[in-house]
Amino acid sequence: MDQTKIDEIVSEWVREGIHISQETVEYLIWYCNRKMDVCGIENREEYLPLLFKDELKNHLFREYVNATTLLRMQKGECEGCAVFA
């Protein structure tokens, strides 16, 4: 695995002011490797940085959605949300 490519991807987000823990990076690398195992990807060295970049973006988006939902729940703005349906 080329760790420098992974570090470059993480650094792009960090420069934008997004905090990404080492634990998150390690989990996403594990998750990407698991996905490649399940799908039978053979060219892992080339594919890992591409998959990691997408999975990191997806992870950050899910964190944003979850945080926004929690804030709305605290403010009582979620009476119409699916959580309260």
N, C-alpha and C positions, 0 to 999 in steps of 0.2 A: 504494500500500500504506500502510495506517495503522500506522506503526511504534509508536505509543503503545499500541495493543492488544497487539502482540507483546511490548513491554516489560512490560506489566502481567502477562501470562501468565508470563513468565520471573521476574518479581519475586515472584509467588506461591510459586514453588518455592524461590527464594533465601531468602525469609523462613522457609521450613521447614528451612533449613540445607543445601540441595542446591546444589552448585557447578555452574554451567552456563557454559561458555566462550563467548566471542563466536564462535569458530570453529564450535561446535556449533549456535548459533542461525543463523548464515549457511548452514550446510549444510542444516539443516532447512527454512529458507525456500526454498532452491533445490529441495529434495526435494518440498516441497509444491507449488511452481510446476510442477515436472515432472509430478507426479500430476494436477494440474488440466489441464495441456496434454494429457496422454494421454486423460483422461476428457472433454475438451471442455467444461470448466466455463466458463461465460460470466460469471457474477457473482462474479468473483475477489475483489474488495474485501471483500465480505461473507463469502465462504467461507474465505478464507485464515486468519483468526484461529481459526475453528472447527477447521479441518484441522491448523493448527500446534499447537493445544492437545493434540489427540489424538496427533499424531506425536511431540511432546515427551514425553508420558507414555509412549508406546511405546518411545522411545529410552532413557529413564531405566530402564524396566523391563528392557530387554535388557542395559543396562550392569550392573544389579544381578545378573541371572542369570549373566552372564559372570563377574563378580567372585566371586560365590559359588562357581561351579564351579571357578575357578582356586584359590581358597582350599582347597576340599575336595581338589583334586588335590595340592596341596602337603602337606596333612596325611595323604594316603594314604587318604582316606575314599571314594574313587570306584571301588573295584574293581567295584561293581555298576552303575556309571553307564554310560550309552550310549557315552560316549567310549571306554571300555575293552571294549566288547562286540565 
